[in-house]
């Protein structure tokens, strides 16, 4: 079609499909008119119709062959997703509008109805059919061209008739030259109107195509995010660690399909287990990628030296080279030593860390040891602090999504309420304790949406 180069392939396919509909509709209309002419030729008093029918059928047959070839060409273009040359549409308009011109010419050459009456025969209305159906070109230019060519061919027929055929007597009922000129002007104006309709139709079509493309892009992104979510969830531990004397559990729920939190544990030699939890700034697909990288660096590093400070520094050095300028990671690692019932812990900007002491029946709030990963590249972390885990003690590691979740009034859940929830759930198993904390936060939030990722790990020293 005659369209601008900025239009999408989807529009050109839609335009070609509309063009195929136009050709099919035009062929159907012509066949209906032929059927009407055949019926008329069998009626009394239709000698002219019977006499001119063979010539008209021949012209129509040639026209239908041409339209069939155009239909075939358009169908091939749709299937191959190629664009036919632009000039073919202008040539096609010239050929199509020649049909009523040729039929009128047959009438002017015969004895009946005569040259002047042929100019106002039903064949002249055929021009209007082509103009109306030109809207399906979806091109204002082609609509204007159809109206202009139809008007030009008709006025040429009128001019030739008035130039070569003697004027009819005043009482013959023939129209004057201005009447025929007016009909030609109507054809041109009809082309303008068709162009305006085609332009508006094209605007709506482009809007519909953009909306459909947007919906498809959203669906594609949702599929990609679902895949990313399943991959990220697959990186979380699938079973609880088997560490005698301890009950350890973790849980995570991102705010979007993917999140910037993760937790992990890794069994080491000699009854040791390292538990880690990280929170990348932000949430979504970007932070999710960073968490995957952070987890990989951490798991590789924990297989090396035993000094927790050196391990954290190694993770920091590896990660800081990959972090974008606007990203940072809070990270905490707890090295559980089952034989000595101690935990070495080091936090890179992650806090607060909550420790329930059973003998005192209270929750201790401990803050981060240093800045997050990526804030100060030259930071040196360590040494780790040492915690004695007595029976009934519970170490709780959570991301800020828990205590920063706000209620309808905008008040955050806060560390104090979180500490109270921990103390109230102190006798629950580790997994049930995390779920209870989540339930308490949800009840407090009162239906406000989750704004940040939620991740928690509970390390409980069992009572013998």
C-alpha positions in Angstrom: 0.0 0.0 0.0 1.0 3.6 -0.2 2.1 4.1 3.4 4.8 5.8 5.3 8.0 4.0 6.0 7.7 4.4 9.8 4.7 2.1 9.9 5.2 -1.3 11.3 5.2 -4.6 9.5 2.1 -5.5 11.5 0.3 -2.5 9.9 1.4 -3.4 6.4 0.1 -7.0 6.9 -3.2 -5.5 8.2 -3.3 -3.2 5.2 -2.7 -6.1 2.8 -5.4 -8.1 4.5 -7.8 -5.2 4.1 -6.8 -4.9 0.4 -7.6 -8.6 -0.1 -11.0 -7.9 1.5 -11.5 -4.9 -0.8 -10.8 -7.0 -3.9 -13.0 -9.8 -2.7 -15.9 -7.4 -2.0 -15.5 -5.7 -5.3 -15.6 -9.0 -7.2 -18.7 -10.0 -5.3 -20.5 -6.7 -6.1 -19.6 -7.0 -9.8 -20.9 -10.6 -9.9 -24.1 -9.5 -8.3 -24.5 -6.6 -10.8 -23.9 -9.1 -13.7 -26.5 -11.4 -12.3 -29.0 -8.5 -12.2 -28.1 -7.6 -15.8 -28.7 -11.2 -16.9 -32.1 -11.2 -15.2 -33.0 -7.9 -16.8 -32.1 -9.1 -20.2 -34.9 -11.7 -20.0 -37.5 -9.2 -19.1 -39.8 -7.6 -21.8 -38.6 -4.2 -23.1 -34.9 -4.8 -22.3 -33.7 -5.1 -25.8 -30.7 -2.9 -25.1 -29.7 -5.0 -22.2 -29.9 -8.1 -24.3 -27.9 -6.6 -27.1 -25.2 -5.2 -25.0 -24.9 -8.1 -22.6 -22.3 -10.1 -24.5 -20.0 -7.1 -24.7 -20.5 -6.3 -21.1 -19.8 -9.9 -20.0 -16.6 -9.9 -22.0 -15.4 -6.7 -20.3 -16.4 -8.0 -16.9 -14.6 -11.3 -17.5 -11.4 -9.4 -18.3 -11.9 -7.3 -15.2 -12.4 -10.4 -13.0 -9.3 -12.0 -14.3 -7.3 -8.9 -13.4 -8.8 -8.8 -9.9 -8.1 -12.5 -9.4 -4.4 -11.9 -10.3 -4.3 -9.0 -7.9 -5.9 -11.1 -5.2 -3.2 -13.8 -5.8 -0.5 -11.2 -5.6 -1.8 -9.8 -2.4 -2.2 -13.2 -0.8 1.4 -14.1 -1.7 2.6 -10.8 -0.2 0.9 -11.6 3.0 2.4 -15.0 3.3 5.9 -13.9 2.3 5.7 -10.7 4.5 7.0 -8.7 1.6 5.7 -5.4 0.4 4.5 -5.1 -3.3 5.9 -2.1 -5.2 4.0 1.1 -4.6 3.3 1.8 -8.3 1.1 -1.3 -8.6 -1.7 0.3 -6.6 -1.9 3.4 -8.8 -2.0 1.2 -11.9 -4.7 -1.0 -10.3 -6.8 2.1 -9.7 -6.6 3.1 -13.3 -7.6 -0.4 -14.5 -10.4 -0.7 -12.0 -12.0 2.6 -12.8 -11.8 1.8 -16.5 -14.6 -0.8 -16.0 -17.6 1.7 -15.8 -15.9 3.9 -18.4 -15.7 0.9 -20.8 -19.3 -0.1 -20.2 -20.5 3.5 -20.8 -18.4 3.6 -24.0 -20.2 0.5 -25.2 -23.5 2.4 -24.6 -22.3 5.5 -26.5 -21.4 3.4 -29.5 -24.7 1.7 -29.7 -28.0 2.9 -31.1 -29.6 2.6 -27.7 -29.7 4.3 -25.2 -27.5 6.8 -27.1 -24.3 8.7 -26.2 -25.9 11.2 -23.8 -28.1 8.8 -22.0 -25.1 6.4 -21.6 -23.4 9.1 -19.5 -26.2 8.8 -16.9 -26.7 5.1 -17.1 -26.3 2.8 -14.1 -22.7 2.2 -15.2 -21.8 5.7 -14.2 -22.7 4.8 -10.6 -20.0 2.2 -10.7 -17.4 4.9 -10.1 -18.9 5.5 -6.7 -18.6 1.8 -5.8 -14.9 2.0 -6.4 -14.6 5.2 -4.4 -16.4 3.8 -1.4 -14.4 0.5 -1.4 -11.2 2.5 -1.7 -11.4 3.1 2.0 -10.2 -0.4 2.5 -6.9 0.6 0.9 -6.3 2.2 4.4 -4.5 5.0 2.4 -5.9 8.5 2.2 -3.7 9.1 -0.9 -5.2 6.1 -2.7 -8.7 7.2 -1.9 -8.0 10.7 -3.3 -6.4 9.1 -6.4 -9.4 6.9 -6.9 -11.8 9.8 -6.7 -9.6 11.9 -9.0 -9.1 9.2 -11.6 -12.9 8.3 -11.6 -13.8 12.0 -12.0 -11.1 12.5 -14.8 -12.3 9.4 -16.8 -16.0 10.5 -16.5 -15.3 14.1 -17.5 -13.2 12.9 -20.4 -16.2 10.7 -21.6 -18.5 13.8 -21.2 -16.1 16.1 -23.1 -15.6 13.6 -26.0 -19.3 13.1 -26.2 -20.1 16.8 -26.4 -17.2 17.3 -28.9 -18.0 14.5 -31.3 -21.7 13.9 -31.0 -24.3 16.5 -32.1 -26.1 18.1 -29.2 -29.5 16.5 -28.6 -32.7 18.6 -29.1 -33.8 20.6 -26.1 -36.9 18.4 -25.7 -34.9 15.1 -25.7 -34.5 15.1 -22.0 -30.7 15.2 -22.1 -28.8 17.0 -19.5 -26.6 20.1 -20.1 -22.8 20.0 -19.8 -22.7 21.6 -16.3 -24.8 18.7 -14.9 -22.2 16.1 -16.0 -19.4 18.3 -14.6 -21.3 18.4 -11.3 -21.3 14.6 -11.2 -17.6 14.6 -11.8 -17.1 17.0 -8.9 -19.2 14.8 -6.7 -16.8 11.9 -7.5 -13.8 14.0 -6.5 -15.4 15.1 -3.3 -16.4 11.5 -2.6 -12.7 10.6 -2.9 -11.8 13.3 -0.4 -14.5 12.0 2.0 -13.2 8.4 1.6 -9.6 9.6 2.2 -10.7 11.2 5.5 -12.5 8.0 6.6 -9.4 6.0 5.6 -7.1 8.3 7.5 -9.2 7.9 10.7 -9.5 4.2 10.2 -5.8 3.9 9.9 -5.3 5.9 13.1 -7.6 3.5 14.9 -5.9 0.5 13.4 -2.4 1.8 14.4 -3.7 2.4 17.9 -5.1 -1.1 18.1 -1.9 -2.6 16.7 0.2 -0.7 19.3 -2.1 -1.8 22.0 -1.9 -5.5 20.8 1.9 -5.2 20.6 2.0 -3.8 24.1 -0.2 -6.5 25.5 2.0 -9.1 23.8 5.1 -7.5 25.1 3.6 -7.5 28.6 2.7 -11.2 28.3 6.3 -11.9 27.1 7.8 -10.0 30.0 5.5 -11.8 32.4 6.5 -15.2 31.0 10.2 -14.2 31.3 9.6 -13.0 34.8 7.9 -16.2 35.7 10.8 -18.1 34.4 13.2 -15.9 36.3 11.1 -16.3 39.4 11.2 -20.1 39.1 15.0 -20.0 38.6 15.5 -17.7 41.6 13.2 -19.8 43.8 15.1 -22.9 42.6 18.4 -21.4 44.0 16.9 -21.3 47.5 17.6 -24.3 49.7 15.1 -27.1 49.2 15.5 -28.8 52.5 16.4 -27.9 56.1 20.0 -28.5 57.1 20.6 -31.6 59.3 22.7 -30.1 62.1 22.3 -32.0 65.4 21.0 -29.8 68.3 19.7 -27.1 65.9 16.5 -26.3 64.1 17.1 -24.0 61.1 14.7 -22.8 58.6 14.4 -20.0 55.9 11.7 -18.4 53.9 11.5 -15.7 51.2 8.7 -13.9 49.4 9.6 -11.2 46.8 7.5 -8.1 46.3 7.5 -8.6 42.5 7.9 -11.8 40.4 11.5 -11.6 41.3 13.3 -10.1 44.3 16.5 -8.8 45.6 16.7 -11.0 48.7 18.1 -14.5 49.2 19.1 -16.9 51.9 21.3 -19.9 51.8 23.1 -22.4 53.9 26.1 -24.6 53.2 27.4 -27.6 55.1 31.1 -27.5 55.9 33.4 -30.0 57.4 33.6 -30.9 61.1 30.0 -30.2 62.0 30.0 -26.6 60.8 27.3 -24.9 58.8 27.4 -21.4 57.3 24.1 -19.5 56.9 24.0 -16.4 54.8 21.3 -13.8 54.0 21.5 -10.9 51.6 19.4 -7.9 50.5 20.2 -6.1 47.3 18.9 -2.6 47.1 15.6 -2.4 45.1 13.6 -5.3 43.9 12.8 -6.7 40.5 14.8 -8.4 37.8 18.0 -6.3 38.2 18.4 -7.1 41.9 17.5 -10.7 41.2 20.5 -11.0 38.9 22.7 -9.5 41.5 21.5 -11.9 44.2 22.3 -14.9 41.9 25.8 -13.5 41.4 26.2 -12.8 45.2 25.1 -16.4 46.0 27.5 -17.9 43.6 30.5 -15.9 45.0 29.5 -16.8 48.5 29.2 -20.5 47.9 32.5 -20.6 46.1 34.2 -18.5 48.8 32.9 -20.5 51.8 34.7 -23.6 50.5 38.0 -21.9 51.1 39.4 -20.4 54.3 37.9 -20.8 57.7 38.3 -17.2 58.8 34.9 -15.6 58.3 36.4 -12.1 58.0 38.6 -13.2 55.1 35.7 -14.9 53.4 33.5 -11.8 53.6 36.3 -9.7 52.2 36.7 -12.1 49.3 33.0 -11.9 48.5 33.2 -8.1 48.7 36.1 -7.9 46.3 34.5 -10.1 43.8 31.1 -8.5 44.0 32.2 -4.9 44.0 33.5 -5.2 40.5 30.1 -6.4 39.2 27.8 -4.0 41.1 26.2 -1.1 39.1 26.9 2.3 40.7 23.4 2.6 42.1 23.4 -0.9 43.7 24.6 -2.1 47.1 24.2 -5.3 49.0 23.7 -5.9 52.7 25.0 -9.3 53.7 25.3 -11.3 56.9 26.9 -14.7 57.4 26.6 -16.9 60.5 29.0 -19.7 60.8 27.4 -22.3 63.2 29.9 -24.6 65.0 27.9 -27.5 66.3 30.6 -29.0 68.5 31.2 -25.8 70.4 27.6 -24.5 70.2 28.9 -21.1 69.0 28.1 -18.9 66.1 30.7 -16.6 64.4 28.8 -13.8 62.7 29.8 -10.9 60.5 27.4 -8.4 59.0 28.2 -6.2 56.0 25.6 -3.4 56.5 22.8 -5.9 57.4 20.9 -5.2 60.5 19.4 -5.2 62.9 20.0 -8.8 63.9 17.8 -10.2 66.6 18.9 -12.7 69.2 16.4 -14.2 71.7 18.1 -15.2 74.9 16.1 -17.9 76.7 17.7 -17.5 80.1 16.9 -13.8 80.2 13.6 -14.1 78.2 14.4 -11.1 76.1 15.4 -10.2 72.6 18.8 -8.5 72.0 19.0 -6.2 69.0 22.5 -6.2 67.4 23.4 -3.7 64.6 25.5 -4.2 61.5 29.3 -4.5 61.8 30.2 -2.4 58.8 28.9 -0.8 55.5 27.1 -2.8 52.8 29.0 -4.3 49.9 29.6 -1.8 47.1 29.4 1.4 49.2 33.1 1.7 50.0 35.2 -0.5 47.7 38.2 -0.2 50.0 36.4 -1.5 53.1 38.0 -4.3 55.1 35.6 -6.5 57.0 36.2 -8.3 60.3 36.9 -9.7 62.7 33.7 -11.8 63.2 31.9 -11.6 66.6 31.3 -14.8 68.5 27.9 -15.8 70.0 27.4 -18.5 72.5 24.2 -20.4 71.7 22.6 -21.8 74.8 19.6 -24.1 74.8 16.4 -22.2 73.7 18.4 -19.3 72.2 17.1 -18.2 68.8 19.0 -16.1 66.2 16.7 -14.3 63.8 18.0 -12.8 60.5 15.4 -10.8 58.5 15.4 -8.3 55.7 14.0 -4.8 56.2 10.8 -5.8 54.4 9.5 -7.1 57.7 10.0 -4.1 60.0 9.5 -1.4 57.3 6.1 -2.6 56.2 3.6 0.2 57.0 0.0 0.1 58.1 -2.7 2.3 56.5 -1.7 5.3 58.7 1.9 5.0 57.3 3.4 3.7 60.6 6.1 0.9 60.1 5.9 -2.4 61.9 9.2 -1.5 63.5 11.9 -3.4 65.4 10.1 -3.2 68.7 7.0 -5.0 67.4 9.2 -7.5 65.6 11.0 -8.3 68.9 7.7 -8.8 70.6 6.6 -11.2 67.9 9.8 -13.1 68.2 9.4 -13.4 72.0 5.8 -14.5 71.6 6.8 -17.2 69.1 9.9 -18.3 71.0 8.6 -21.9 71.6 7.6 -22.5 68.0 9.7 -24.6 65.5 11.9 -22.5 63.3 9.7 -22.8 60.2 6.5 -22.0 62.2 8.2 -19.1 63.8 8.9 -17.4 60.5 5.4 -17.9 59.4 4.1 -16.4 62.6 6.3 -13.4 62.1 4.9 -13.0 58.6 1.3 -13.4 60.0 1.9 -10.7 62.6 3.3 -8.3 60.0 0.3 -8.9 57.7 -2.2 -8.3 60.5 -0.5 -5.1 61.4 -0.3 -3.9 57.7 -4.1 -4.0 57.5 -4.2 -4.7 53.8 -1.5 -2.3 52.6 0.5 -3.8 49.7 3.9 -5.5 50.2 6.4 -2.8 49.1 9.6 -4.8 49.7 10.9 -8.3 49.6 10.5 -10.4 52.7 13.2 -12.9 53.7 13.9 -14.5 57.1 16.1 -17.2 58.6 15.7 -18.6 62.1 18.5 -20.6 63.9 17.2 -22.2 67.0 19.4 -24.0 69.6 17.3 -26.9 70.7 16.6 -27.7 74.3 18.0 -31.1 75.2 
